[in-house]
């Protein structure tokens, strides 16, 4: 039977029983498939071993018989050319897509190395990052306020609002609302925020419609109380019953317009009058709804004894579903001379309890620079230990006499 002696692809010499070329790996045809009359020599051109495959199909034997070991030429027909591809200089070429850079990742305020994750913690050192509410400042003409988390609390449970409006006759009026969440209650931070916003909206609407200041303040505190009460209903597991420890907060508010200012409060957040002339006495304008205040009012203890007692700061009045009864307090004043009205949470007055003590740390330029005054007073609380959240609003008196910018048309 005819048998190949060399690989038809690379001319490598073959052994009689080879089925694959040992050099190029080509599969060899079986002897049965060889054409009759084929010689035992290679049908491919003879090349030195290892010279590689021929550059192209070789012609068949001289007898004209087709070479069975080469691919047939392609069928006749028009050649199909691939579409030309645009080059980098071709105007049809599109520039590579580039992703828009995202916002730079905030770095940790403690280590300055790690990024901050979605929960507000450093991915490197684990330090909790300041929340937007941890420190807030706001200033309008005639009023300014500052709130700070303090040095011991993990969040700021105080809240405030400051606003400017106009009475129906065009007289400007400024409003400040300061609220202190009850830490032992559920969602105290939400309670203070809800109360501050509700009281502010109620006061602005009442003043723009010409309501008396005392009436506007009374109704605003009731409205704030309802806003905090409504928070208890948002949680199906809690109700208005006292044992459910519903959200709660205290509140002190102030209106300054013309030659009069009015304050309103529930709880132990306070208002103080600090005259420009420090030879005149400063005054505390509010009475706490607290255990200590009741002991003093009843004549059972002196003020010094009552406030030294561990029960001194237990409040007897607050806003929220757990409040036994809501009795807003209001008072109006017409001072003889200029000064500032300071409304604050106990985070400040714990370090300057009496009016004289507070007056001693109020800057002399407080009336012309109320924001700086509020900043200084918050600093006093932090320097004293910062055991609580601290919020201070300062209203210069007399109030601005020009027309308010956001006066209703």
Secondary structure as the mmCIF struct_conf table of DSSP 4:
data_model
#
loop_
_struct_conf.conf_type_id
_struct_conf.id
_struct_conf.beg_label_comp_id
_struct_conf.beg_label_asym_id
_struct_conf.beg_label_seq_id
_struct_conf.end_label_comp_id
_struct_conf.end_label_asym_id
_struct_conf.end_label_seq_id
BEND BEND1 UNK A 5 UNK A 5
STRN STRN1 UNK A 6 UNK A 6
TURN_TY1_P TURN_TY1_P1 UNK A 8 UNK A 10
STRN STRN2 UNK A 13 UNK A 13
TURN_TY1_P TURN_TY1_P2 UNK A 16 UNK A 17
BEND BEND2 UNK A 19 UNK A 19
STRN STRN3 UNK A 20 UNK A 20
TURN_TY1_P TURN_TY1_P3 UNK A 22 UNK A 24
HELX_LH_PP_P HELX_LH_PP_P1 UNK A 26 UNK A 26
STRN STRN4 UNK A 27 UNK A 27
HELX_LH_PP_P HELX_LH_PP_P2 UNK A 28 UNK A 30
HELX_RH_3T_P HELX_RH_3T_P1 UNK A 31 UNK A 33
BEND BEND3 UNK A 34 UNK A 34
HELX_LH_PP_P HELX_LH_PP_P3 UNK A 35 UNK A 35
TURN_TY1_P TURN_TY1_P4 UNK A 36 UNK A 37
BEND BEND4 UNK A 40 UNK A 41
BEND BEND5 UNK A 43 UNK A 44
HELX_LH_PP_P HELX_LH_PP_P4 UNK A 45 UNK A 46
TURN_TY1_P TURN_TY1_P5 UNK A 49 UNK A 50
BEND BEND6 UNK A 51 UNK A 51
BEND BEND7 UNK A 53 UNK A 53
BEND BEND8 UNK A 55 UNK A 56
HELX_LH_PP_P HELX_LH_PP_P5 UNK A 57 UNK A 59
TURN_TY1_P TURN_TY1_P6 UNK A 62 UNK A 63
HELX_LH_PP_P HELX_LH_PP_P6 UNK A 65 UNK A 67
TURN_TY1_P TURN_TY1_P7 UNK A 68 UNK A 69
BEND BEND9 UNK A 70 UNK A 70
HELX_LH_PP_P HELX_LH_PP_P7 UNK A 71 UNK A 75
BEND BEND10 UNK A 76 UNK A 77
HELX_LH_PP_P HELX_LH_PP_P8 UNK A 78 UNK A 86
TURN_TY1_P TURN_TY1_P8 UNK A 88 UNK A 89
BEND BEND11 UNK A 90 UNK A 90
TURN_TY1_P TURN_TY1_P9 UNK A 91 UNK A 92
HELX_LH_PP_P HELX_LH_PP_P9 UNK A 93 UNK A 97
HELX_LH_PP_P HELX_LH_PP_P10 UNK A 99 UNK A 106
STRN STRN5 UNK A 107 UNK A 107
HELX_LH_PP_P HELX_LH_PP_P11 UNK A 108 UNK A 108
TURN_TY1_P TURN_TY1_P10 UNK A 109 UNK A 111
BEND BEND12 UNK A 112 UNK A 114
STRN STRN6 UNK A 115 UNK A 116
TURN_TY1_P TURN_TY1_P11 UNK A 118 UNK A 119
BEND BEND13 UNK A 120 UNK A 120
STRN STRN7 UNK A 121 UNK A 122
TURN_TY1_P TURN_TY1_P12 UNK A 123 UNK A 125
HELX_LH_PP_P HELX_LH_PP_P12 UNK A 127 UNK A 127
STRN STRN8 UNK A 128 UNK A 128
HELX_LH_PP_P HELX_LH_PP_P13 UNK A 129 UNK A 131
HELX_RH_3T_P HELX_RH_3T_P2 UNK A 132 UNK A 134
STRN STRN9 UNK A 135 UNK A 140
TURN_TY1_P TURN_TY1_P13 UNK A 141 UNK A 142
STRN STRN10 UNK A 143 UNK A 148
BEND BEND14 UNK A 151 UNK A 152
BEND BEND15 UNK A 154 UNK A 155
STRN STRN11 UNK A 158 UNK A 166
TURN_TY1_P TURN_TY1_P14 UNK A 168 UNK A 169
BEND BEND16 UNK A 170 UNK A 170
STRN STRN12 UNK A 171 UNK A 171
STRN STRN13 UNK A 172 UNK A 181
TURN_TY1_P TURN_TY1_P15 UNK A 183 UNK A 184
BEND BEND17 UNK A 185 UNK A 185
TURN_TY1_P TURN_TY1_P16 UNK A 186 UNK A 187
HELX_RH_AL_P HELX_RH_AL_P1 UNK A 188 UNK A 208
TURN_TY1_P TURN_TY1_P17 UNK A 209 UNK A 210
HELX_RH_AL_P HELX_RH_AL_P2 UNK A 213 UNK A 233
TURN_TY1_P TURN_TY1_P18 UNK A 234 UNK A 234
BEND BEND18 UNK A 235 UNK A 235
TURN_TY1_P TURN_TY1_P19 UNK A 236 UNK A 237
BEND BEND19 UNK A 240 UNK A 241
HELX_RH_3T_P HELX_RH_3T_P3 UNK A 242 UNK A 244
STRN STRN14 UNK A 248 UNK A 257
TURN_TY1_P TURN_TY1_P20 UNK A 258 UNK A 259
STRN STRN15 UNK A 260 UNK A 266
BEND BEND20 UNK A 267 UNK A 268
STRN STRN16 UNK A 270 UNK A 275
BEND BEND21 UNK A 276 UNK A 277
TURN_TY1_P TURN_TY1_P21 UNK A 278 UNK A 279
BEND BEND22 UNK A 280 UNK A 280
HELX_LH_PP_P HELX_LH_PP_P14 UNK A 281 UNK A 282
STRN STRN17 UNK A 283 UNK A 284
STRN STRN18 UNK A 290 UNK A 290
HELX_RH_AL_P HELX_RH_AL_P3 UNK A 291 UNK A 297
TURN_TY1_P TURN_TY1_P22 UNK A 298 UNK A 299
BEND BEND23 UNK A 300 UNK A 301
HELX_RH_AL_P HELX_RH_AL_P4 UNK A 303 UNK A 308
BEND BEND24 UNK A 309 UNK A 309
TURN_TY1_P TURN_TY1_P23 UNK A 310 UNK A 313
STRN STRN19 UNK A 315 UNK A 315
BEND BEND25 UNK A 316 UNK A 316
STRN STRN20 UNK A 319 UNK A 320
TURN_TY1_P TURN_TY1_P24 UNK A 321 UNK A 322
BEND BEND26 UNK A 324 UNK A 324
STRN STRN21 UNK A 329 UNK A 333
BEND BEND27 UNK A 336 UNK A 337
STRN STRN22 UNK A 339 UNK A 344
HELX_RH_AL_P HELX_RH_AL_P5 UNK A 346 UNK A 349
TURN_TY1_P TURN_TY1_P25 UNK A 350 UNK A 351
BEND BEND28 UNK A 352 UNK A 352
BEND BEND29 UNK A 354 UNK A 354
HELX_RH_AL_P HELX_RH_AL_P6 UNK A 355 UNK A 361
BEND BEND30 UNK A 362 UNK A 362
TURN_TY1_P TURN_TY1_P26 UNK A 364 UNK A 368
HELX_RH_AL_P HELX_RH_AL_P7 UNK A 370 UNK A 383
TURN_TY1_P TURN_TY1_P27 UNK A 384 UNK A 385
BEND BEND31 UNK A 388 UNK A 388
STRN STRN23 UNK A 390 UNK A 397
BEND BEND32 UNK A 398 UNK A 398
HELX_LH_PP_P HELX_LH_PP_P15 UNK A 399 UNK A 400
BEND BEND33 UNK A 402 UNK A 402
STRN STRN24 UNK A 403 UNK A 403
HELX_LH_PP_P HELX_LH_PP_P16 UNK A 404 UNK A 404
TURN_TY1_P TURN_TY1_P28 UNK A 405 UNK A 406
#
